[in-house]
Amino acid sequence: MILDTLKNCKKYTSVHPRFAKAFDYLLNNDLAALPVGKTELEGTDLIINIVDITGKTVEEARMETHQNYIDIQVPVGKAETMGWKATEKLTEITAPYDAIKDLAFFGDKATTFLNVQPYEFAVFFPEDGHQPGISNGTYRKIIVKVRV
């Protein structure tokens, strides 16, 4: 898991070969003005999802994991709390892994919480269970999907 501001994102381009292109997109677009939807930068290997979401309480937010994608999550409209717990410690499966959606859900709750400010980013790898979307009201969020 990584947490930092977008202005420092170039420091992380060596972590994965597709991070440079992903961060270049995030730095060179007006994230608040982008239309809601999905953009494929490298087919299904690098996808930008622009979503307007309604925040959830800690109790409502679900713990999730992915096996084939890394998430880079950037709240734009307001701060968002994101929970974290190591995937290997998740035990309460509520929706088994769906290979088509690359997604599993768990009833476990986070052991650590991050208060991610607008234009900061959190990177969640397959070993990072994450509980995103904890906030109030509706706001814009960018979710970059990077194939492992």
QUITA-V395305 format. One record per residue. N is the residue number from 1. RES is the residue in one small letter. PSI is psi in degrees with one decimal (999 if undefined). NEAR is the number of other C-alpha atoms within 8 Angstrom. Layout:
N/RES/PSI/NEAR, N/RES/PSI/NEAR
//
This chain:
1/m/139.5/7, 2/i/141.0/7, 3/l/127.8/9, 4/d/-179.2/9, 5/t/153.8/9, 6/l/-31.0/11, 7/k/-17.7/6, 8/n/5.4/7, 9/c/-27.1/10, 10/k/-20.8/8, 11/k/-16.2/6, 12/y/6.5/8, 13/t/-21.2/12, 14/s/-8.8/8, 15/v/-36.6/6, 16/h/142.6/8, 17/p/-25.5/7, 18/r/-6.4/9, 19/f/-36.8/12, 20/a/-46.9/11, 21/k/-39.5/7, 22/a/-48.7/10, 23/f/-32.9/12, 24/d/-42.9/8, 25/y/-46.5/8, 26/l/-35.6/9, 27/l/-27.5/8, 28/n/17.4/6, 29/n/148.1/7, 30/d/94.9/6, 31/l/-32.8/8, 32/a/-24.4/7, 33/a/-10.7/5, 34/l/142.8/8, 35/p/149.1/5, 36/v/137.2/8, 37/g/-171.2/7, 38/k/137.0/8, 39/t/126.6/7, 40/e/115.0/10, 41/l/-32.0/8, 42/e/64.6/7, 43/g/-137.7/7, 44/t/4.6/7, 45/d/-23.2/10, 46/l/107.9/14, 47/i/136.1/14, 48/i/122.0/12, 49/n/120.7/12, 50/i/119.5/13, 51/v/148.9/10, 52/d/117.0/9, 53/i/160.0/9, 54/t/125.5/10, 55/g/156.5/12, 56/k/163.8/11, 57/t/167.5/9, 58/v/-39.3/6, 59/e/-34.6/6, 60/e/-33.0/6, 61/a/136.9/11, 62/r/141.7/11, 63/m/133.8/15, 64/e/160.0/11, 65/t/159.7/13, 66/h/150.4/11, 67/q/-30.0/7, 68/n/-7.1/8, 69/y/148.9/12, 70/i/137.6/14, 71/d/132.6/12, 72/i/113.5/13, 73/q/129.9/11, 74/v/106.2/12, 75/p/138.3/17, 76/v/-46.5/13, 77/g/-32.0/9, 78/k/171.0/9, 79/a/150.3/11, 80/e/137.3/14, 81/t/134.0/12, 82/m/127.8/13, 83/g/157.3/14, 84/w/143.1/13, 85/k/138.8/13, 86/a/131.3/9, 87/t/-40.3/10, 88/e/-15.6/5, 89/k/-0.4/6, 90/l/130.4/11, 91/t/-19.5/6, 92/e/76.9/7, 93/i/124.4/10, 94/t/-23.8/8, 95/a/111.2/7, 96/p/163.1/8, 97/y/128.8/8, 98/d/109.3/8, 99/a/-31.7/6, 100/i/-42.5/4, 101/k/-9.6/5, 102/d/57.5/11, 103/l/135.8/12, 104/a/148.2/13, 105/f/150.7/13, 106/f/151.1/13, 107/g/-11.8/9, 108/d/150.6/8, 109/k/158.3/9, 110/a/150.5/11, 111/t/-18.3/7, 112/t/141.3/7, 113/f/137.3/9, 114/l/131.7/8, 115/n/95.8/8, 116/v/116.3/13, 117/q/160.7/9, 118/p/136.0/11, 119/y/13.9/9, 120/e/165.5/12, 121/f/150.4/14, 122/a/134.4/13, 123/v/125.9/11, 124/f/120.3/13, 125/f/169.7/10, 126/p/-26.9/12, 127/e/2.8/9, 128/d/102.1/12, 129/g/139.1/14, 130/h/147.0/13, 131/q/80.7/14, 132/p/173.8/11, 133/g/16.7/12, 134/i/108.7/13, 135/s/-178.3/11, 136/n/145.9/8, 137/g/-170.3/6, 138/t/142.7/8, 139/y/163.7/12, 140/r/143.4/13, 141/k/142.7/13, 142/i/128.9/14, 143/i/113.3/12, 144/v/128.5/13, 145/k/119.1/13, 146/v/117.4/13, 147/r/134.5/9, 148/v/999/5
//
